[in-house]
Amino acid sequence: MSLTKKTVFFRKSLDKATQLISICAALTGIIFLVWILFEVISKGFEAFSVDFFMLPTLDQEEGGVANAILGTVIITVVSTVIGVPLGLLGGVFLSEYGRQGRIGDLIRFSANVMMGMPSIILGLFVYTLLVQTTGNFSGLAGAISLAIIMLPVVLRTTEDMLCMVPNALRESALALGTPKWKVTIQILFRSARTGLITGILLAIARVSGETAPLLFTSMNSYYWPLDPWWNVSSFFTSPTANLTVTIYNYAMSPYAQLNKMAWGASLLITFAVLSINVLARYLLKEKK
């Protein structure tokens, strides 16, 4: 066999082996994913009832997780209000003003580091910054910790999406005398709106299942987040119920009813994260 034939045979064999390994790895991941979904769905549906969605936890035998659902929604909304605007502004700066500058490089490097940083470290940072100084766990502290996690994701996505907009659009608008801020908001944001919305949804999905930061900041509570509903100050001064920490506490409980509710709360979180990811994929898909 000539050297050329040996080389072709070796390359084809390596290609087939690589394909086989890739297929096996993909199938392994799919099998575990289906297994996890089957376990969560089969055991989670058993906990679903009217009381599960309408009542807070009353004792070890009855009640639900309505307070944790409401607390999770409030914390996520507040973190989105804090983190998304800052991320959008940072992404605009990097794409329009700091592409080549040292400050832009420093911000870009810092954002990349923060994206890979364990969430528990960010939770400890907010714990030291807010909880220790005020002496209170609070929903606001939890929202701030999640906003810090969202910030680099939105920032880097915004920069990438705006950099994909052709420079001809910028130059045409500026040539007509349009101010720079109007070009950014009315032209660049409109051109990249699908990617920007996708990045925001992915950031929300990223933080919606976080537990470690909330363990150090908002903790958990058996009461309604706003009780009475007009008492907004309780969100700033007292622990706030949330689904992820509730799952952690109930799963470790020796009571079967609480274990059952932990599976139901896990199914809620799983469904919410999957729904957000599917919506993000749908928006990201280019229309013909």
TORMARTOR-827488 format. One record per residue (C-alpha): x, y, z; residue in three letters; residue number from 1. Coordinates in steps of 0.02 Angstrom, whole numbers, plus 50000, padded with zeros to 5 digits. Layout:
// TORMARTOR-827488
<vogu xx="X" yy="Y" zz="Z" aa="ALA" i="NUM"/>
...
END
This chain:
// TORMARTOR-827488
<vogu xx="50000" yy="50000" zz="50000" aa="MET" i="1"/>
<vogu xx="50070" yy="50168" zz="49947" aa="SER" i="2"/>
<vogu xx="50097" yy="50314" zz="50065" aa="LEU" i="3"/>
<vogu xx="49953" yy="50409" zz="49986" aa="THR" i="4"/>
<vogu xx="49832" yy="50264" zz="50011" aa="LYS" i="5"/>
<vogu xx="49889" yy="50244" zz="50192" aa="LYS" i="6"/>
<vogu xx="49859" yy="50429" zz="50223" aa="THR" i="7"/>
<vogu xx="49684" yy="50424" zz="50145" aa="VAL" i="8"/>
<vogu xx="49640" yy="50265" zz="50242" aa="PHE" i="9"/>
<vogu xx="49700" yy="50342" zz="50406" aa="PHE" i="10"/>
<vogu xx="49603" yy="50504" zz="50376" aa="ARG" i="11"/>
<vogu xx="49443" yy="50412" zz="50333" aa="LYS" i="12"/>
<vogu xx="49460" yy="50297" zz="50483" aa="SER" i="13"/>
<vogu xx="49492" yy="50446" zz="50598" aa="LEU" i="14"/>
<vogu xx="49340" yy="50534" zz="50525" aa="ASP" i="15"/>
<vogu xx="49228" yy="50383" zz="50554" aa="LYS" i="16"/>
<vogu xx="49293" yy="50360" zz="50732" aa="ALA" i="17"/>
<vogu xx="49263" yy="50544" zz="50771" aa="THR" i="18"/>
<vogu xx="49086" yy="50534" zz="50704" aa="GLN" i="19"/>
<vogu xx="49052" yy="50378" zz="50807" aa="LEU" i="20"/>
<vogu xx="49119" yy="50459" zz="50967" aa="ILE" i="21"/>
<vogu xx="49017" yy="50616" zz="50934" aa="SER" i="22"/>
<vogu xx="48858" yy="50517" zz="50905" aa="ILE" i="23"/>
<vogu xx="48886" yy="50415" zz="51065" aa="CYS" i="24"/>
<vogu xx="48918" yy="50574" zz="51166" aa="ALA" i="25"/>
<vogu xx="48761" yy="50657" zz="51097" aa="ALA" i="26"/>
<vogu xx="48655" yy="50503" zz="51131" aa="LEU" i="27"/>
<vogu xx="48723" yy="50492" zz="51309" aa="THR" i="28"/>
<vogu xx="48675" yy="50673" zz="51341" aa="GLY" i="29"/>
<vogu xx="48502" yy="50648" zz="51265" aa="ILE" i="30"/>
<vogu xx="48472" yy="50491" zz="51368" aa="ILE" i="31"/>
<vogu xx="48515" yy="50579" zz="51531" aa="PHE" i="32"/>
<vogu xx="48411" yy="50730" zz="51482" aa="LEU" i="33"/>
<vogu xx="48258" yy="50622" zz="51444" aa="VAL" i="34"/>
<vogu xx="48287" yy="50526" zz="51605" aa="TRP" i="35"/>
<vogu xx="48294" yy="50685" zz="51709" aa="ILE" i="36"/>
<vogu xx="48140" yy="50757" zz="51624" aa="LEU" i="37"/>
<vogu xx="48044" yy="50595" zz="51649" aa="PHE" i="38"/>
<vogu xx="48086" yy="50590" zz="51835" aa="GLU" i="39"/>
<vogu xx="48044" yy="50774" zz="51862" aa="VAL" i="40"/>
<vogu xx="47881" yy="50765" zz="51764" aa="ILE" i="41"/>
<vogu xx="47820" yy="50600" zz="51837" aa="SER" i="42"/>
<vogu xx="47854" yy="50650" zz="52017" aa="LYS" i="43"/>
<vogu xx="47816" yy="50834" zz="51996" aa="GLY" i="44"/>
<vogu xx="47640" yy="50811" zz="51928" aa="PHE" i="45"/>
<vogu xx="47593" yy="50714" zz="52083" aa="GLU" i="46"/>
<vogu xx="47614" yy="50872" zz="52187" aa="ALA" i="47"/>
<vogu xx="47507" yy="50982" zz="52075" aa="PHE" i="48"/>
<vogu xx="47342" yy="51035" zz="52149" aa="SER" i="49"/>
<vogu xx="47241" yy="51193" zz="52179" aa="VAL" i="50"/>
<vogu xx="47318" yy="51213" zz="52352" aa="ASP" i="51"/>
<vogu xx="47493" yy="51190" zz="52280" aa="PHE" i="52"/>
<vogu xx="47472" yy="51345" zz="52171" aa="PHE" i="53"/>
<vogu xx="47361" yy="51449" zz="52285" aa="MET" i="54"/>
<vogu xx="47421" yy="51423" zz="52464" aa="LEU" i="55"/>
<vogu xx="47585" yy="51454" zz="52555" aa="PRO" i="56"/>
<vogu xx="47662" yy="51315" zz="52658" aa="THR" i="57"/>
<vogu xx="47552" yy="51290" zz="52811" aa="LEU" i="58"/>
<vogu xx="47635" yy="51139" zz="52893" aa="ASP" i="59"/>
<vogu xx="47714" yy="50972" zz="52849" aa="GLN" i="60"/>
<vogu xx="47549" yy="50897" zz="52791" aa="GLU" i="61"/>
<vogu xx="47461" yy="51031" zz="52687" aa="GLU" i="62"/>
<vogu xx="47488" yy="51193" zz="52594" aa="GLY" i="63"/>
<vogu xx="47580" yy="51241" zz="52437" aa="GLY" i="64"/>
<vogu xx="47717" yy="51350" zz="52365" aa="VAL" i="65"/>
<vogu xx="47615" yy="51500" zz="52307" aa="ALA" i="66"/>
<vogu xx="47720" yy="51617" zz="52414" aa="ASN" i="67"/>
<vogu xx="47880" yy="51548" zz="52337" aa="ALA" i="68"/>
<vogu xx="47810" yy="51568" zz="52161" aa="ILE" i="69"/>
<vogu xx="47763" yy="51749" zz="52194" aa="LEU" i="70"/>
<vogu xx="47930" yy="51783" zz="52277" aa="GLY" i="71"/>
<vogu xx="48026" yy="51709" zz="52130" aa="THR" i="72"/>
<vogu xx="47927" yy="51817" zz="52007" aa="VAL" i="73"/>
<vogu xx="47958" yy="51975" zz="52108" aa="ILE" i="74"/>
<vogu xx="48145" yy="51941" zz="52131" aa="ILE" i="75"/>
<vogu xx="48167" yy="51899" zz="51946" aa="THR" i="76"/>
<vogu xx="48073" yy="52054" zz="51888" aa="VAL" i="77"/>
<vogu xx="48173" yy="52168" zz="52003" aa="VAL" i="78"/>
<vogu xx="48338" yy="52089" zz="51949" aa="SER" i="79"/>
<vogu xx="48287" yy="52111" zz="51767" aa="THR" i="80"/>
<vogu xx="48245" yy="52294" zz="51795" aa="VAL" i="81"/>
<vogu xx="48416" yy="52320" zz="51875" aa="ILE" i="82"/>
<vogu xx="48527" yy="52211" zz="51765" aa="GLY" i="83"/>
<vogu xx="48456" yy="52229" zz="51590" aa="VAL" i="84"/>
<vogu xx="48469" yy="52420" zz="51570" aa="PRO" i="85"/>
<vogu xx="48647" yy="52418" zz="51637" aa="LEU" i="86"/>
<vogu xx="48693" yy="52276" zz="51520" aa="GLY" i="87"/>
<vogu xx="48617" yy="52365" zz="51370" aa="LEU" i="88"/>
<vogu xx="48709" yy="52526" zz="51410" aa="LEU" i="89"/>
<vogu xx="48873" yy="52432" zz="51433" aa="GLY" i="90"/>
<vogu xx="48849" yy="52340" zz="51269" aa="GLY" i="91"/>
<vogu xx="48814" yy="52504" zz="51178" aa="VAL" i="92"/>
<vogu xx="48973" yy="52579" zz="51249" aa="PHE" i="93"/>
<vogu xx="49079" yy="52430" zz="51197" aa="LEU" i="94"/>
<vogu xx="49008" yy="52422" zz="51020" aa="SER" i="95"/>
<vogu xx="48996" yy="52608" zz="50981" aa="GLU" i="96"/>
<vogu xx="49127" yy="52697" zz="51087" aa="TYR" i="97"/>
<vogu xx="49250" yy="52573" zz="51162" aa="GLY" i="98"/>
<vogu xx="49292" yy="52450" zz="51024" aa="ARG" i="99"/>
<vogu xx="49478" yy="52491" zz="51021" aa="GLN" i="100"/>
<vogu xx="49506" yy="52583" zz="51185" aa="GLY" i="101"/>
<vogu xx="49588" yy="52514" zz="51341" aa="ARG" i="102"/>
<vogu xx="49433" yy="52547" zz="51446" aa="ILE" i="103"/>
<vogu xx="49329" yy="52445" zz="51326" aa="GLY" i="104"/>
<vogu xx="49454" yy="52302" zz="51332" aa="ASP" i="105"/>
<vogu xx="49453" yy="52307" zz="51522" aa="LEU" i="106"/>
<vogu xx="49262" yy="52303" zz="51530" aa="ILE" i="107"/>
<vogu xx="49256" yy="52164" zz="51401" aa="ARG" i="108"/>
<vogu xx="49384" yy="52061" zz="51497" aa="PHE" i="109"/>
<vogu xx="49293" yy="52091" zz="51662" aa="SER" i="110"/>
<vogu xx="49127" yy="52037" zz="51585" aa="ALA" i="111"/>
<vogu xx="49205" yy="51876" zz="51520" aa="ASN" i="112"/>
<vogu xx="49277" yy="51839" zz="51691" aa="VAL" i="113"/>
<vogu xx="49110" yy="51871" zz="51776" aa="MET" i="114"/>
<vogu xx="49020" yy="51756" zz="51655" aa="MET" i="115"/>
<vogu xx="49132" yy="51612" zz="51710" aa="GLY" i="116"/>
<vogu xx="49131" yy="51655" zz="51895" aa="MET" i="117"/>
<vogu xx="49036" yy="51536" zz="52011" aa="PRO" i="118"/>
<vogu xx="48871" yy="51612" zz="52065" aa="SER" i="119"/>
<vogu xx="48905" yy="51572" zz="52247" aa="ILE" i="120"/>
<vogu xx="49051" yy="51696" zz="52244" aa="ILE" i="121"/>
<vogu xx="48934" yy="51833" zz="52185" aa="LEU" i="122"/>
<vogu xx="48810" yy="51784" zz="52321" aa="GLY" i="123"/>
<vogu xx="48946" yy="51801" zz="52453" aa="LEU" i="124"/>
<vogu xx="48994" yy="51971" zz="52381" aa="PHE" i="125"/>
<vogu xx="48816" yy="52037" zz="52397" aa="VAL" i="126"/>
<vogu xx="48801" yy="51955" zz="52569" aa="TYR" i="127"/>
<vogu xx="48954" yy="52053" zz="52628" aa="THR" i="128"/>
<vogu xx="48897" yy="52212" zz="52542" aa="LEU" i="129"/>
<vogu xx="48714" yy="52216" zz="52594" aa="LEU" i="130"/>
<vogu xx="48663" yy="52081" zz="52716" aa="VAL" i="131"/>
<vogu xx="48805" yy="52105" zz="52840" aa="GLN" i="132"/>
<vogu xx="48796" yy="52295" zz="52833" aa="THR" i="133"/>
<vogu xx="48607" yy="52303" zz="52855" aa="THR" i="134"/>
<vogu xx="48590" yy="52151" zz="52968" aa="GLY" i="135"/>
<vogu xx="48443" yy="52084" zz="52866" aa="ASN" i="136"/>
<vogu xx="48418" yy="51956" zz="52729" aa="PHE" i="137"/>
<vogu xx="48302" yy="52029" zz="52598" aa="SER" i="138"/>
<vogu xx="48225" yy="52003" zz="52428" aa="GLY" i="139"/>
<vogu xx="48316" yy="52157" zz="52365" aa="LEU" i="140"/>
<vogu xx="48485" yy="52079" zz="52407" aa="ALA" i="141"/>
<vogu xx="48434" yy="51923" zz="52311" aa="GLY" i="142"/>
<vogu xx="48378" yy="52027" zz="52162" aa="ALA" i="143"/>
<vogu xx="48543" yy="52123" zz="52160" aa="ILE" i="144"/>
<vogu xx="48643" yy="51961" zz="52163" aa="SER" i="145"/>
<vogu xx="48544" yy="51894" zz="52014" aa="LEU" i="146"/>
<vogu xx="48561" yy="52061" zz="51924" aa="ALA" i="147"/>
<vogu xx="48751" yy="52048" zz="51939" aa="ILE" i="148"/>
<vogu xx="48741" yy="51876" zz="51857" aa="ILE" i="149"/>
<vogu xx="48631" yy="51943" zz="51717" aa="MET" i="150"/>
<vogu xx="48738" yy="52097" zz="51684" aa="LEU" i="151"/>
<vogu xx="48885" yy="52018" zz="51589" aa="PRO" i="152"/>
<vogu xx="48770" yy="51905" zz="51487" aa="VAL" i="153"/>
<vogu xx="48664" yy="52051" zz="51425" aa="VAL" i="154"/>
<vogu xx="48818" yy="52161" zz="51401" aa="LEU" i="155"/>
<vogu xx="48913" yy="52038" zz="51291" aa="ARG" i="156"/>
<vogu xx="48756" yy="51990" zz="51193" aa="THR" i="157"/>
<vogu xx="48715" yy="52174" zz="51161" aa="THR" i="158"/>
<vogu xx="48891" yy="52209" zz="51100" aa="GLU" i="159"/>
<vogu xx="48891" yy="52059" zz="50983" aa="ASP" i="160"/>
<vogu xx="48719" yy="52100" zz="50911" aa="MET" i="161"/>
<vogu xx="48758" yy="52284" zz="50881" aa="LEU" i="162"/>
<vogu xx="48926" yy="52243" zz="50802" aa="CYS" i="163"/>
<vogu xx="48833" yy="52135" zz="50675" aa="MET" i="164"/>
<vogu xx="48733" yy="52286" zz="50613" aa="VAL" i="165"/>
<vogu xx="48815" yy="52349" zz="50451" aa="PRO" i="166"/>
<vogu xx="48914" yy="52511" zz="50468" aa="ASN" i="167"/>
<vogu xx="48823" yy="52577" zz="50315" aa="ALA" i="168"/>
<vogu xx="48668" yy="52603" zz="50422" aa="LEU" i="169"/>
<vogu xx="48766" yy="52705" zz="50548" aa="ARG" i="170"/>
<vogu xx="48852" yy="52809" zz="50415" aa="GLU" i="171"/>
<vogu xx="48692" yy="52843" zz="50320" aa="SER" i="172"/>
<vogu xx="48600" yy="52903" zz="50476" aa="ALA" i="173"/>
<vogu xx="48746" yy="53010" zz="50535" aa="LEU" i="174"/>
<vogu xx="48763" yy="53086" zz="50361" aa="ALA" i="175"/>
<vogu xx="48583" yy="53146" zz="50373" aa="LEU" i="176"/>
<vogu xx="48625" yy="53238" zz="50534" aa="GLY" i="177"/>
<vogu xx="48545" yy="53115" zz="50655" aa="THR" i="178"/>
<vogu xx="48618" yy="53124" zz="50830" aa="PRO" i="179"/>
<vogu xx="48720" yy="52976" zz="50887" aa="LYS" i="180"/>
<vogu xx="48598" yy="52928" zz="51025" aa="TRP" i="181"/>
<vogu xx="48453" yy="52925" zz="50901" aa="LYS" i="182"/>
<vogu xx="48554" yy="52817" zz="50783" aa="VAL" i="183"/>
<vogu xx="48583" yy="52693" zz="50924" aa="THR" i="184"/>
<vogu xx="48404" yy="52685" zz="50987" aa="ILE" i="185"/>
<vogu xx="48302" yy="52704" zz="50828" aa="GLN" i="186"/>
<vogu xx="48413" yy="52614" zz="50702" aa="ILE" i="187"/>
<vogu xx="48537" yy="52498" zz="50785" aa="LEU" i="188"/>
<vogu xx="48417" yy="52434" zz="50918" aa="PHE" i="189"/>
<vogu xx="48281" yy="52405" zz="50789" aa="ARG" i="190"/>
<vogu xx="48399" yy="52312" zz="50675" aa="SER" i="191"/>
<vogu xx="48464" yy="52201" zz="50816" aa="ALA" i="192"/>
<vogu xx="48303" yy="52188" zz="50918" aa="ARG" i="193"/>
<vogu xx="48283" yy="52000" zz="50891" aa="THR" i="194"/>
<vogu xx="48458" yy="51964" zz="50955" aa="GLY" i="195"/>
<vogu xx="48440" yy="52085" zz="51100" aa="LEU" i="196"/>
<vogu xx="48276" yy="52007" zz="51157" aa="ILE" i="197"/>
<vogu xx="48353" yy="51835" zz="51141" aa="THR" i="198"/>
<vogu xx="48501" yy="51887" zz="51249" aa="GLY" i="199"/>
<vogu xx="48385" yy="51958" zz="51382" aa="ILE" i="200"/>
<vogu xx="48281" yy="51799" zz="51385" aa="LEU" i="201"/>
<vogu xx="48436" yy="51690" zz="51399" aa="LEU" i="202"/>
<vogu xx="48498" yy="51798" zz="51543" aa="ALA" i="203"/>
<vogu xx="48330" yy="51777" zz="51632" aa="ILE" i="204"/>
<vogu xx="48338" yy="51589" zz="51604" aa="ALA" i="205"/>
<vogu xx="48516" yy="51592" zz="51673" aa="ARG" i="206"/>
<vogu xx="48464" yy="51667" zz="51840" aa="VAL" i="207"/>
<vogu xx="48292" yy="51588" zz="51861" aa="SER" i="208"/>
<vogu xx="48367" yy="51425" zz="51923" aa="GLY" i="209"/>
<vogu xx="48504" yy="51498" zz="52034" aa="GLU" i="210"/>
<vogu xx="48504" yy="51440" zz="52215" aa="THR" i="211"/>
<vogu xx="48674" yy="51481" zz="52290" aa="ALA" i="212"/>
<vogu xx="48661" yy="51672" zz="52280" aa="PRO" i="213"/>
<vogu xx="48488" yy="51670" zz="52359" aa="LEU" i="214"/>
<vogu xx="48546" yy="51562" zz="52503" aa="LEU" i="215"/>
<vogu xx="48662" yy="51704" zz="52556" aa="PHE" i="216"/>
<vogu xx="48548" yy="51850" zz="52515" aa="THR" i="217"/>
<vogu xx="48359" yy="51823" zz="52518" aa="SER" i="218"/>
<vogu xx="48358" yy="51657" zz="52613" aa="MET" i="219"/>
<vogu xx="48179" yy="51591" zz="52621" aa="ASN" i="220"/>
<vogu xx="48015" yy="51620" zz="52710" aa="SER" i="221"/>
<vogu xx="47852" yy="51529" zz="52744" aa="TYR" i="222"/>
<vogu xx="47756" yy="51692" zz="52726" aa="TYR" i="223"/>
<vogu xx="47697" yy="51793" zz="52577" aa="TRP" i="224"/>
<vogu xx="47830" yy="51910" zz="52503" aa="PRO" i="225"/>
<vogu xx="47719" yy="52063" zz="52528" aa="LEU" i="226"/>
<vogu xx="47608" yy="52035" zz="52679" aa="ASP" i="227"/>
<vogu xx="47501" yy="52136" zz="52676" aa="PRO" i="228"/>
<vogu xx="47517" yy="52169" zz="52490" aa="TRP" i="229"/>
<vogu xx="47547" yy="52356" zz="52512" aa="TRP" i="230"/>
<vogu xx="47691" yy="52326" zz="52634" aa="ASN" i="231"/>
<vogu xx="47829" yy="52346" zz="52505" aa="VAL" i="232"/>
<vogu xx="47959" yy="52379" zz="52640" aa="SER" i="233"/>
<vogu xx="47958" yy="52194" zz="52687" aa="SER" i="234"/>
<vogu xx="48044" yy="52157" zz="52521" aa="PHE" i="235"/>
<vogu xx="48189" yy="52268" zz="52575" aa="PHE" i="236"/>
<vogu xx="48205" yy="52213" zz="52757" aa="THR" i="237"/>
<vogu xx="48153" yy="52030" zz="52777" aa="SER" i="238"/>
<vogu xx="48188" yy="51860" zz="52698" aa="PRO" i="239"/>
<vogu xx="48087" yy="51825" zz="52541" aa="THR" i="240"/>
<vogu xx="48016" yy="51658" zz="52485" aa="ALA" i="241"/>
<vogu xx="48081" yy="51589" zz="52320" aa="ASN" i="242"/>
<vogu xx="48066" yy="51425" zz="52227" aa="LEU" i="243"/>
<vogu xx="48249" yy="51372" zz="52216" aa="THR" i="244"/>
<vogu xx="48286" yy="51385" zz="52402" aa="VAL" i="245"/>
<vogu xx="48116" yy="51308" zz="52439" aa="THR" i="246"/>
<vogu xx="48165" yy="51157" zz="52333" aa="ILE" i="247"/>
<vogu xx="48329" yy="51143" zz="52429" aa="TYR" i="248"/>
<vogu xx="48244" yy="51152" zz="52598" aa="ASN" i="249"/>
<vogu xx="48099" yy="51036" zz="52556" aa="TYR" i="250"/>
<vogu xx="48209" yy="50906" zz="52471" aa="ALA" i="251"/>
<vogu xx="48315" yy="50893" zz="52629" aa="MET" i="252"/>
<vogu xx="48161" yy="50880" zz="52741" aa="SER" i="253"/>
<vogu xx="48116" yy="50714" zz="52825" aa="PRO" i="254"/>
<vogu xx="47931" yy="50743" zz="52786" aa="TYR" i="255"/>
<vogu xx="47862" yy="50655" zz="52632" aa="ALA" i="256"/>
<vogu xx="47738" yy="50794" zz="52591" aa="GLN" i="257"/>
<vogu xx="47876" yy="50924" zz="52583" aa="LEU" i="258"/>
<vogu xx="47980" yy="50808" zz="52474" aa="ASN" i="259"/>
<vogu xx="47831" yy="50793" zz="52358" aa="LYS" i="260"/>
<vogu xx="47812" yy="50982" zz="52348" aa="MET" i="261"/>
<vogu xx="47999" yy="50996" zz="52309" aa="ALA" i="262"/>
<vogu xx="47971" yy="50888" zz="52154" aa="TRP" i="263"/>
<vogu xx="47824" yy="50997" zz="52103" aa="GLY" i="264"/>
<vogu xx="47926" yy="51157" zz="52124" aa="ALA" i="265"/>
<vogu xx="48067" yy="51076" zz="52023" aa="SER" i="266"/>
<vogu xx="47946" yy="51042" zz="51882" aa="LEU" i="267"/>
<vogu xx="47891" yy="51224" zz="51884" aa="LEU" i="268"/>
<vogu xx="48070" yy="51286" zz="51873" aa="ILE" i="269"/>
<vogu xx="48111" yy="51161" zz="51735" aa="THR" i="270"/>
<vogu xx="47958" yy="51209" zz="51633" aa="PHE" i="271"/>
<vogu xx="47996" yy="51395" zz="51653" aa="ALA" i="272"/>
<vogu xx="48178" yy="51378" zz="51599" aa="VAL" i="273"/>
<vogu xx="48136" yy="51266" zz="51451" aa="LEU" i="274"/>
<vogu xx="47998" yy="51384" zz="51395" aa="SER" i="275"/>
<vogu xx="48115" yy="51535" zz="51400" aa="ILE" i="276"/>
<vogu xx="48249" yy="51441" zz="51304" aa="ASN" i="277"/>
<vogu xx="48126" yy="51382" zz="51171" aa="VAL" i="278"/>
<vogu xx="48059" yy="51559" zz="51152" aa="LEU" i="279"/>
<vogu xx="48237" yy="51625" zz="51136" aa="ALA" i="280"/>
<vogu xx="48278" yy="51497" zz="51002" aa="ARG" i="281"/>
<vogu xx="48119" yy="51540" zz="50908" aa="TYR" i="282"/>
<vogu xx="48159" yy="51725" zz="50910" aa="LEU" i="283"/>
<vogu xx="48339" yy="51694" zz="50859" aa="LEU" i="284"/>
<vogu xx="48288" yy="51590" zz="50709" aa="LYS" i="285"/>
<vogu xx="48301" yy="51694" zz="50552" aa="GLU" i="286"/>
<vogu xx="48142" yy="51721" zz="50455" aa="LYS" i="287"/>
<vogu xx="48145" yy="51682" zz="50271" aa="LYS" i="288"/>
END
